[in-house]
Amino acid sequence: MQGGDALSQDTSMSSLRDFKIYLATEYVSPTTGAPLGAGASGDYPSRLRRIERLTQQQVEGASPDSLRTLAEQLGGDHVVANKLNRKVVADIRVALKCYADYLSLRSNRSGDEDGLRELGADAIVAELERIGFSSTTPRKDLHELQRRALVIYVKRLTAHQRIVIQPDFELNYSRLCAIPGVVREPILSFYHDPSMSRFPRRDEGGTEAVPYGLDFDVVDSAALRKLVHALDAITADDGFFQAATPLEDPTTEKQQLHKARVGQGRFRADLIEYWAGTCPLTRIQIPELLRASHIKPWSKSTDRERLDPFNGLLLAVHFDTLFDQGYISFTDEGELLLAQALGAAERDVFGLEGALPRLSVDPRHLAYLAHHRAHVFLGPIPPLG
């Protein structure tokens, strides 16, 4: 992230002072079911001021889309990560998204943002019930609905991204985003809420793993029906998705290990969050073209290592194959290494002759990279002369 970049501005209703008043009087905390009050309401604006100073990007007055994009970029910004611990970064991302929701809510009160007449939460619930979903007792912040194996949560207290689905559907992300009338943030990320008990859990930097999913919005009931139809078709075609019953734990070690083995589940989600949904070598952001690749091979790893996100890279499919087969590796400084077995033709076809970005290597990657170089990598190209 480059210092000094200005976020796109929306100067109306943007004051952090007004945001603080909203938090103290109108905003309802998902945890307590009550407004934050005068004391705690200052925490979010303080976090926003802190990230303004750190990134040199203006947050107050930024557009909602810019704020949400910044929140997702922080998840993979290693300059920020080196200055702030994961818990602080996670708190700042929550504050950015909450501020974006606030600005969108204020905008919607004075007119439909971007000309879209998005369905409200109650209208979404009613439409889902009309097409056969049954609902549990609604909470103030979240409504759970189910039809056969498909579980959908509807957020009730936010102005955007109200529909939450199983994170496994990320493997069909572009297909879902292409549905007319379905609205999604431009950078892939996950929504976390402790109340989504039917969804798998992952560590978002706190003391406990939190259920997570993919959140969307729709502009009308027709778009909602198309989204549900696509989810049903994916469930039937792929066969990997199965909702947990209320008495089941959807995150058993056995289930997570099985999914990590095929690059799905929490392991893949952790890599998407760490690398901000982007291949660090190619900058590709289409999820279906990215692979969650183990650095130390699965067969040589312990169960803990198999689920460790620092034993993984998020790579475009061709780089994933090259890495998995030992044709490329990386130094401890993140520089690409090419195996002698790669001829000039292969290097040209795979785009390996030009300069490629370095990986942003964390110290926790180093032992895994050393193992890959020693036991998987086919050996460096010898020096010329």
C-alpha positions as CSV (number, residue, x, y, z in Angstrom):
1,M,0.0,0.0,0.0
2,Q,1.5,3.3,-1.0
3,G,1.5,6.2,1.4
4,G,-0.2,9.3,0.3
5,D,-2.8,7.6,-1.9
6,A,-6.2,9.3,-1.4
7,L,-9.3,7.3,-1.1
8,S,-12.2,8.4,-3.3
9,Q,-14.2,11.0,-1.4
10,D,-17.8,11.4,-0.4
11,T,-17.9,14.6,1.5
12,S,-21.5,14.5,2.6
13,M,-22.4,13.1,6.0
14,S,-18.8,11.9,6.5
15,S,-17.8,13.4,9.9
16,L,-16.3,11.0,12.4
17,R,-18.0,13.1,15.1
18,D,-21.4,12.2,13.6
19,F,-20.2,8.6,13.3
20,K,-19.4,8.6,17.0
21,I,-22.9,10.0,17.9
22,Y,-24.5,7.3,15.7
23,L,-22.5,4.6,17.5
24,A,-23.6,5.9,20.9
25,T,-27.3,6.4,20.1
26,E,-28.4,4.3,17.1
27,Y,-26.0,1.5,16.3
28,V,-26.9,-1.8,17.9
29,S,-24.0,-4.0,18.9
30,P,-24.4,-7.6,17.6
31,T,-22.8,-8.8,20.9
32,T,-24.9,-6.9,23.4
33,G,-28.0,-6.0,21.4
34,A,-27.7,-2.4,22.6
35,P,-26.0,0.9,21.5
36,L,-22.4,1.2,22.4
37,G,-22.9,4.2,24.6
38,A,-20.8,7.3,25.1
39,G,-17.7,5.4,26.4
40,A,-17.1,2.7,23.8
41,S,-18.4,4.8,20.9
42,G,-15.0,6.5,20.7
43,D,-13.1,3.3,20.0
44,Y,-14.0,3.0,16.3
45,P,-13.2,6.6,15.4
46,S,-9.9,6.3,17.2
47,R,-9.0,3.2,15.2
48,L,-9.9,5.1,12.0
49,R,-7.6,8.0,13.0
50,R,-4.8,5.5,13.7
51,I,-5.0,3.9,10.3
52,E,-5.1,7.3,8.7
53,R,-1.8,8.2,10.3
54,L,-0.2,4.9,9.5
55,T,-1.2,4.7,5.9
56,Q,-1.3,8.4,5.1
57,Q,-4.7,7.7,3.5
58,Q,-7.7,9.9,4.3
59,V,-10.4,7.8,5.9
60,E,-12.8,10.5,7.1
61,G,-15.0,11.4,4.1
62,A,-14.0,8.4,2.0
63,S,-16.6,6.6,0.0
64,P,-18.1,3.4,1.4
65,D,-16.6,1.3,-1.4
66,S,-13.1,2.8,-0.8
67,L,-13.4,2.1,2.9
68,R,-14.3,-1.6,2.3
69,T,-11.5,-2.0,-0.2
70,L,-9.0,-0.5,2.3
71,A,-10.3,-2.9,5.0
72,E,-9.7,-5.9,2.8
73,Q,-6.2,-4.6,1.7
74,L,-5.2,-4.3,5.4
75,G,-5.6,-8.1,5.7
76,G,-2.7,-8.7,3.3
77,D,-0.7,-5.5,3.9
78,H,2.5,-6.7,5.4
79,V,3.8,-3.2,6.1
80,V,0.8,-2.6,8.3
81,A,1.2,-6.1,9.8
82,N,4.8,-5.4,10.8
83,K,3.7,-2.4,12.8
84,L,0.4,-3.7,14.3
85,N,-0.4,-7.1,15.8
86,R,-3.2,-9.2,14.2
87,K,-5.8,-8.3,16.8
88,V,-5.3,-4.5,16.2
89,V,-5.5,-5.0,12.4
90,A,-8.7,-7.0,12.8
91,D,-10.2,-4.3,15.1
92,I,-9.3,-1.6,12.5
93,R,-10.9,-3.6,9.7
94,V,-14.1,-4.0,11.7
95,A,-14.1,-0.2,12.3
96,L,-13.6,0.6,8.6
97,K,-16.5,-1.7,7.6
98,C,-18.7,-0.3,10.3
99,Y,-18.0,3.3,9.1
100,A,-18.7,2.2,5.5
101,D,-22.0,0.7,6.6
102,Y,-22.8,3.9,8.4
103,L,-22.1,6.1,5.4
104,S,-24.2,3.8,3.2
105,L,-27.1,3.9,5.7
106,R,-27.0,7.7,5.7
107,S,-26.9,7.8,1.9
108,N,-29.8,5.3,1.6
109,R,-31.9,7.5,3.9
110,S,-31.6,10.4,1.5
111,G,-31.7,8.4,-1.7
112,D,-30.8,5.0,-3.2
113,E,-27.1,4.7,-3.4
114,D,-25.8,4.2,-7.0
115,G,-29.4,4.0,-8.2
116,L,-29.9,0.5,-6.8
117,R,-33.0,-0.3,-4.8
118,E,-31.5,-3.1,-2.7
119,L,-33.9,-5.3,-0.8
120,G,-34.1,-4.7,3.0
121,A,-33.4,-7.5,5.4
122,D,-37.0,-8.2,6.2
123,A,-37.9,-8.3,2.5
124,I,-35.1,-10.8,1.9
125,V,-36.3,-13.0,4.7
126,A,-39.9,-12.9,3.4
127,E,-38.8,-13.7,-0.2
128,L,-36.7,-16.7,1.0
129,E,-39.7,-18.0,3.0
130,R,-41.9,-17.7,-0.1
131,I,-39.5,-20.0,-2.0
132,G,-39.5,-22.7,0.6
133,F,-36.9,-21.7,3.3
134,S,-37.8,-22.2,6.9
135,S,-36.5,-19.8,9.5
136,T,-35.5,-20.0,13.2
137,T,-36.5,-17.4,15.8
138,P,-35.0,-14.2,14.4
139,R,-32.3,-12.4,16.4
140,K,-31.9,-8.6,16.4
141,D,-28.7,-8.9,14.3
142,L,-29.1,-12.1,12.3
143,H,-31.8,-14.4,10.8
144,E,-31.1,-18.1,10.0
145,L,-33.0,-19.8,7.1
146,Q,-32.7,-23.3,5.7
147,R,-34.0,-25.2,2.7
148,R,-32.7,-28.8,2.5
149,A,-28.9,-28.6,2.8
150,L,-28.7,-24.9,2.0
151,V,-28.4,-22.5,5.0
152,I,-28.5,-18.8,4.5
153,Y,-28.0,-16.1,7.1
154,V,-29.5,-12.6,6.6
155,K,-27.9,-9.7,8.5
156,R,-30.5,-7.3,9.9
157,L,-28.4,-4.3,11.1
158,T,-26.3,-3.4,8.2
159,A,-27.1,-1.5,5.0
160,H,-25.0,-3.7,2.7
161,Q,-24.0,-7.3,2.0
162,R,-27.0,-8.8,4.0
163,I,-27.0,-12.3,2.6
164,V,-24.4,-14.7,4.0
165,I,-23.7,-18.2,2.5
166,Q,-21.3,-21.1,3.2
167,P,-17.6,-20.2,2.6
168,D,-17.2,-23.3,0.4
169,F,-19.1,-21.5,-2.3
170,E,-16.0,-19.3,-2.7
171,L,-14.8,-22.0,-5.2
172,N,-17.6,-20.7,-7.5
173,Y,-17.2,-17.1,-6.6
174,S,-17.0,-15.6,-10.1
175,R,-20.0,-17.6,-11.2
176,L,-22.1,-16.1,-8.4
177,C,-20.8,-12.6,-8.9
178,A,-21.8,-12.8,-12.6
179,I,-25.5,-13.2,-11.8
180,P,-27.4,-10.1,-12.8
181,G,-28.5,-8.1,-9.8
182,V,-26.1,-9.8,-7.3
183,V,-23.8,-7.2,-5.6
184,R,-20.5,-8.1,-4.1
185,E,-17.4,-6.2,-2.9
186,P,-14.6,-6.1,-5.6
187,I,-12.0,-7.9,-3.4
188,L,-12.8,-11.4,-2.1
189,S,-13.0,-11.5,1.7
190,F,-15.1,-13.3,4.4
191,Y,-17.7,-12.1,6.9
192,H,-17.3,-13.3,10.5
193,D,-20.1,-13.6,13.1
194,P,-20.2,-15.7,16.2
195,S,-23.9,-16.3,15.7
196,M,-23.5,-18.2,12.5
197,S,-23.3,-21.6,14.3
198,R,-24.1,-23.7,11.2
199,F,-21.0,-22.5,9.3
200,P,-17.3,-23.5,9.8
201,R,-15.0,-21.4,11.9
202,R,-11.6,-19.8,11.4
203,D,-9.2,-17.7,13.5
204,E,-9.6,-14.1,12.6
205,G,-6.9,-12.9,15.1
206,G,-8.9,-13.2,18.3
207,T,-8.7,-15.8,21.1
208,E,-11.4,-18.1,19.5
209,A,-12.2,-19.3,16.0
210,V,-15.3,-17.5,14.6
211,P,-17.9,-18.8,12.0
212,Y,-17.4,-17.2,8.6
213,G,-19.1,-17.0,5.2
214,L,-19.4,-15.1,2.0
215,D,-21.8,-12.1,2.1
216,F,-23.7,-10.7,-0.9
217,D,-26.5,-8.3,-1.7
218,V,-29.2,-8.4,-4.3
219,V,-31.1,-5.5,-6.0
220,D,-34.5,-7.2,-6.2
221,S,-36.4,-10.5,-5.6
222,A,-35.6,-11.8,-9.1
223,A,-31.8,-11.5,-8.4
224,L,-32.3,-13.3,-5.0
225,R,-34.1,-16.2,-6.7
226,K,-31.4,-16.5,-9.3
227,L,-28.7,-16.6,-6.6
228,V,-30.6,-19.3,-4.7
229,H,-31.0,-21.3,-8.0
230,A,-27.3,-21.1,-8.6
231,L,-26.5,-22.2,-5.1
232,D,-28.8,-25.2,-5.5
233,A,-27.1,-26.1,-8.8
234,I,-23.6,-25.8,-7.3
235,T,-24.6,-28.0,-4.3
236,A,-26.0,-30.7,-6.6
237,D,-23.1,-30.6,-9.1
238,D,-20.1,-30.4,-6.8
239,G,-21.3,-32.5,-3.9
240,F,-18.7,-31.0,-1.5
241,F,-21.1,-28.9,0.5
242,Q,-23.1,-30.1,3.4
243,A,-24.6,-27.9,6.1
244,A,-24.2,-29.0,9.7
245,T,-27.1,-29.7,11.9
246,P,-27.4,-27.7,15.1
247,L,-26.0,-30.6,17.1
248,E,-23.0,-31.1,14.8
249,D,-19.6,-29.4,14.9
250,P,-18.9,-28.2,11.4
251,T,-15.2,-27.7,12.1
252,T,-13.9,-31.0,13.4
253,E,-10.2,-31.7,12.9
254,K,-11.0,-34.6,10.6
255,Q,-13.2,-32.4,8.3
256,Q,-10.7,-29.5,8.3
257,L,-7.8,-31.9,7.4
258,H,-9.8,-33.4,4.6
259,K,-10.6,-30.0,3.1
260,A,-7.0,-28.7,3.6
261,R,-5.8,-31.8,1.6
262,V,-7.7,-30.6,-1.4
263,G,-7.1,-26.9,-0.9
264,Q,-10.5,-26.0,0.5
265,G,-12.0,-25.0,3.9
266,R,-10.3,-23.0,6.6
267,F,-6.7,-23.5,5.2
268,R,-7.7,-21.9,1.9
269,A,-9.7,-19.2,3.6
270,D,-6.7,-18.3,5.8
271,L,-4.5,-18.0,2.7
272,I,-7.1,-15.8,0.9
273,E,-7.1,-13.5,3.9
274,Y,-3.4,-13.4,4.4
275,W,-2.6,-12.8,0.7
276,A,-5.7,-10.5,0.2
277,G,-7.2,-12.8,-2.4
278,T,-4.3,-12.2,-4.8
279,C,-1.5,-14.3,-6.2
280,P,1.7,-12.5,-5.1
281,L,3.5,-13.3,-8.4
282,T,0.9,-12.6,-11.0
283,R,-1.6,-10.3,-9.1
284,I,-4.4,-12.5,-10.3
285,Q,-7.5,-12.1,-8.1
286,I,-10.0,-14.5,-9.7
287,P,-10.5,-17.1,-6.9
288,E,-11.2,-20.0,-9.3
289,L,-7.7,-19.4,-10.8
290,L,-5.9,-19.5,-7.4
291,R,-4.7,-22.6,-5.5
292,A,-4.0,-23.0,-1.8
293,S,-0.6,-24.7,-2.1
294,H,1.2,-26.4,0.8
295,I,4.9,-25.4,1.0
296,K,6.0,-28.4,3.0
297,P,4.2,-31.3,1.2
298,W,1.1,-32.7,2.8
299,S,2.6,-36.2,3.1
300,K,5.6,-34.8,5.1
301,S,3.6,-32.5,7.4
302,T,2.1,-33.1,10.8
303,D,-1.6,-32.4,11.3
304,R,-0.8,-29.0,12.8
305,E,1.5,-28.1,9.9
306,R,-1.2,-29.2,7.4
307,L,-3.6,-26.5,8.8
308,D,-0.9,-23.8,9.4
309,P,-1.4,-20.9,6.9
310,F,2.3,-20.2,7.0
311,N,2.8,-23.6,5.4
312,G,0.9,-22.3,2.4
313,L,1.0,-19.9,-0.6
314,L,-1.9,-18.6,-2.7
315,L,-0.7,-19.1,-6.2
316,A,-2.1,-18.9,-9.7
317,V,-2.8,-22.4,-11.1
318,H,0.3,-22.6,-13.3
319,F,2.7,-21.3,-10.6
320,D,1.0,-23.7,-8.1
321,T,1.9,-26.7,-10.4
322,L,5.4,-25.5,-10.9
323,F,5.9,-25.0,-7.2
324,D,4.3,-28.3,-6.3
325,Q,6.5,-30.2,-8.7
326,G,9.7,-28.5,-7.6
327,Y,10.3,-26.5,-10.8
328,I,10.3,-23.2,-8.8
329,S,11.0,-22.3,-5.1
330,F,11.8,-19.2,-3.1
331,T,14.6,-17.8,-1.1
332,D,14.2,-16.6,2.5
333,E,14.0,-13.1,1.0
334,G,11.1,-14.2,-1.2
335,E,13.1,-14.2,-4.5
336,L,12.0,-16.7,-7.1
337,L,14.3,-19.7,-7.8
338,L,14.1,-21.6,-11.1
339,A,15.1,-25.2,-11.5
340,Q,17.7,-26.3,-14.0
341,A,15.1,-28.7,-15.5
342,L,13.2,-25.7,-16.9
343,G,14.3,-25.0,-20.4
344,A,14.3,-21.6,-22.1
345,A,11.0,-22.5,-23.9
346,E,9.2,-23.4,-20.7
347,R,10.6,-20.3,-18.9
348,D,9.3,-18.2,-21.8
349,V,5.8,-19.8,-21.9
350,F,5.4,-19.5,-18.1
351,G,6.6,-15.9,-18.1
352,L,9.6,-16.6,-15.9
353,E,12.2,-14.7,-17.9
354,G,11.2,-11.3,-16.7
355,A,11.3,-9.8,-13.2
356,L,8.6,-11.1,-10.9
357,P,7.6,-9.6,-7.5
358,R,9.2,-10.9,-4.4
359,L,7.1,-12.7,-1.9
360,S,6.5,-10.9,1.4
361,V,8.0,-13.6,3.6
362,D,7.1,-13.8,7.2
363,P,9.6,-15.5,9.6
364,R,7.0,-18.2,10.2
365,H,7.4,-19.2,6.5
366,L,11.1,-19.8,6.7
367,A,11.2,-23.4,8.0
368,Y,8.7,-24.5,5.4
369,L,10.5,-22.8,2.6
370,A,13.8,-24.4,3.7
371,H,12.1,-27.8,3.6
372,H,10.8,-27.1,0.1
373,R,14.2,-26.1,-1.2
374,A,15.9,-29.1,0.4
375,H,13.4,-31.8,-0.5
376,V,11.1,-30.7,-3.3
377,F,13.0,-28.1,-5.4
378,L,14.8,-29.8,-8.4
379,G,17.8,-27.5,-8.1
380,P,18.8,-24.1,-9.3
381,I,20.0,-23.1,-12.7
382,P,23.8,-23.0,-12.6
383,P,25.5,-19.6,-13.0
384,L,26.7,-18.6,-16.5
385,G,30.4,-18.8,-17.5
